[in-house]
């Protein structure tokens, strides 16, 4: 029985990690703000809560395409032939 509970806990933690990793960065930041607000209610100072929000919000995947620019330049003026192809 104890082994099954341990395995279940490991599976739940793995699913939570995978969901956090692939979650869009905007949603991850909002949830990190909620976690920081909860830590304030539990007695953390504002500086500690801000550090928690930054640490939790920054963790995860590649940034959900916020900074890799693999889709091409930000300006739609450039013709498709001039855009460099980037591989992930």
Secondary structure, 3 states (H helix, E strand, C coil): CHHHHHHHHHHHHHHHHHHHHHCCHHHHHHHHHHHHHHHHHCCCCHHHHHHHHHHHHHCCCCCCCCCCCCCCCCCCCCCHHHCCCCCC
